[in-house]
Amino acid sequence: ILINNLKTASARRARNRFAEHLKQFYWKPLFWHRAYFVSTVGSATLEAVKAYVERQGTEEHARKKQKQAT
């Protein structure tokens, strides 16, 4: 129930605040997918977690991932 409430509230807030920008991407009534994922980060700092998330999808992240696979 908690996650559903967070997703509902954040979708409403995003749609209200960024309606013009989002309408080109979200033309359906759904904003979030039904599924969700929850995890912990141990003793990592908030700054470390933010930096990790911000690097996702970057070329640097892709290169590191490719190196690990070889």
C-alpha positions as CSV (number, residue, x, y, z in Angstrom):
1,I,0.0,0.0,0.0
2,L,2.9,2.4,0.8
3,I,4.5,2.0,-2.6
4,N,1.1,2.4,-4.4
5,N,0.4,5.6,-2.4
6,L,3.9,7.0,-3.3
7,K,3.4,6.2,-7.0
8,T,0.0,7.7,-7.0
9,A,1.0,10.9,-5.3
10,S,4.2,11.4,-7.3
11,A,2.3,10.8,-10.6
12,R,-0.3,13.4,-9.7
13,R,2.4,15.9,-8.7
14,A,4.5,15.3,-11.8
15,R,1.4,15.6,-14.1
16,N,0.3,18.8,-12.4
17,R,3.7,20.4,-12.3
18,F,5.0,19.3,-15.7
19,A,1.8,18.8,-17.7
20,E,2.9,20.5,-20.8
21,H,6.2,18.7,-21.0
22,L,4.9,15.3,-20.1
23,K,1.9,15.2,-22.4
24,Q,4.1,14.4,-25.4
25,F,5.4,11.3,-23.6
26,Y,2.5,10.1,-21.5
27,W,-0.7,10.2,-23.5
28,K,-2.2,7.2,-21.6
29,P,-3.8,7.5,-18.2
30,L,-1.1,5.4,-16.6
31,F,2.1,7.1,-15.4
32,W,3.9,4.2,-13.6
33,H,4.0,0.5,-14.3
34,R,2.2,-1.7,-11.8
35,A,5.5,-3.4,-10.7
36,Y,8.1,-1.9,-8.4
37,F,11.4,-2.8,-6.9
38,V,12.7,-2.0,-3.4
39,S,16.2,-2.5,-2.2
40,T,18.6,-1.3,0.5
41,V,22.0,0.4,-0.1
42,G,23.7,-0.7,3.1
43,S,26.0,1.9,4.5
44,A,26.4,3.9,1.3
45,T,25.9,7.7,1.7
46,L,23.1,9.5,0.0
47,E,25.7,11.3,-2.2
48,A,27.1,7.9,-3.4
49,V,23.6,6.6,-4.2
50,K,22.7,9.8,-6.1
51,A,26.0,9.6,-8.1
52,Y,25.4,5.9,-8.9
53,V,21.8,6.6,-10.1
54,E,22.9,9.7,-12.2
55,R,25.6,7.5,-13.9
56,Q,23.0,5.0,-15.1
57,G,22.6,5.1,-18.9
58,T,25.8,7.2,-19.5
59,E,28.6,6.1,-21.8
60,E,30.9,5.8,-18.8
61,H,28.5,3.3,-17.2
62,A,28.2,1.3,-20.4
63,R,32.0,1.1,-20.8
64,K,32.4,-0.1,-17.2
65,K,29.7,-2.7,-17.6
66,Q,31.3,-3.9,-20.9
67,K,34.7,-4.2,-19.1
68,Q,33.2,-6.3,-16.3
69,A,31.6,-8.7,-18.9
70,T,34.9,-9.5,-20.5
